[in-house]
Amino acid sequence: MSEELFFPVIETERLTLRPLVVDDSESLMGIFSDPEVMRYWNTAPWAKIQDSLDFINESKESRKRQESLVLGVYLKSTGELVGKCLLFSYDKESKRAEIGFGIGRSFWGKGYIGEAGEALIQYGFGSLRLRRIEAEIDPENQSSAKVLEKLGFSQEGLLRQRWEVNGIVSDSALYGRLVSDCSPKQTS
Ligand SMILES: CC(C)(COP(=O)(O)OP(=O)(O)OC[C@H]1O[C@@H](n2cnc3c(N)ncnc32)[C@H](O)[C@@H]1OP(=O)(O)O)[C@@H](O)C(=O)NCCC(=O)NCCS
């Protein structure tokens, strides 16, 4: 598969999705060191700028290996970094990948992930030829569940007590969307 497919620039009405660069490290750190943003994550909030630099570097390497597609989400109006969205656990033979997203607290509730997520999903189904995209969330993460439902995902399962992070045990809800599923209504 051509390498450019893992280095795309995707435009939506309000947003640009493109690979993160080292210059994003401080903005990215600001977002993912926030305990509220990381509340339902399976890792602790980032503690140092190196965490951000490591993430950007690893994103680049995993795109080169064609294992995952991690993109920064930027506001077209100001160029500001809103957060990130990604397709990971890419299985070329089975034509499937997992989707993930996270944005800064001041950007919640503006429909940005509805917009960025649908563009990424269409890229996955179209350019990467995926048949299935899946998501795993903490069932208590209602914002995430709502945005997945708006994006046309269906809940397919519940795995009990799947995670333990800092001594807190949580379940996982599994969601899926197939290329053959109907497209959701416009979300933003
Ligand atoms: C989950 C998340 C990606 C949703 O993105 P978003 O662009 O805010 O999505 P939407 O604008 O469509 O809002 C989705 C829901 O979030 C909730 N929400 C919106 N603004 C909120 C706010 N200020 N505070 C708390 N919840 C809020 C609402 O329930 C909303 O649903 P509604 O519009 O039907 O009321 C975003 O909230 C986020 O990054 N959260 C932290 C990271 C995270 O949990 N990521 C998912 C891990 S799998």
The ligand as an ORCA input file, in Angstrom:
! r2SCAN-3c Opt
* xyz 0 1
  C     -15.669     12.097     23.788
  C     -15.269     13.322     22.964
  C     -14.239     12.905     21.939
  C     -16.528     13.842     22.254
  O     -16.172     14.832     21.305
  P     -17.057     16.155     21.072
  O     -16.528     16.815     19.841
  O     -17.109     16.925     22.329
  O     -18.486     15.515     20.752
  P     -19.888     16.256     20.659
  O     -19.728     17.728     20.533
  O     -20.664     15.526     19.618
  O     -20.525     15.965     22.075
  C     -20.758     14.622     22.450
  C     -21.349     14.584     23.825
  O     -20.381     15.060     24.759
  C     -21.056     15.612     25.907
  N     -20.542     16.955     26.154
  C     -20.570     17.993     25.325
  N     -20.011     19.063     25.890
  C     -19.633     18.687     27.115
  C     -19.009     19.353     28.184
  N     -18.672     20.637     28.105
  N     -18.766     18.648     29.309
  C     -19.110     17.363     29.400
  N     -19.699     16.680     28.407
  C     -19.965     17.326     27.282
  C     -22.520     15.609     25.602
  O     -23.080     14.464     26.183
  C     -22.542     15.486     24.084
  O     -23.699     14.872     23.609
  P     -24.958     15.799     23.110
  O     -24.405     16.740     22.078
  O     -25.913     14.806     22.554
  O     -25.422     16.502     24.347
  C     -14.682     14.432     23.844
  O     -15.613     14.739     24.832
  C     -13.347     14.047     24.486
  O     -12.289     14.228     23.887
  N     -13.394     13.526     25.736
  C     -12.184     13.157     26.458
  C     -11.409     12.031     25.826
  C     -12.202     10.764     25.665
  O     -12.907     10.335     26.573
  N     -12.045     10.156     24.485
  C     -12.660      8.909     24.150
  C     -11.860      7.786     24.683
  S     -12.344      6.290     23.869
*
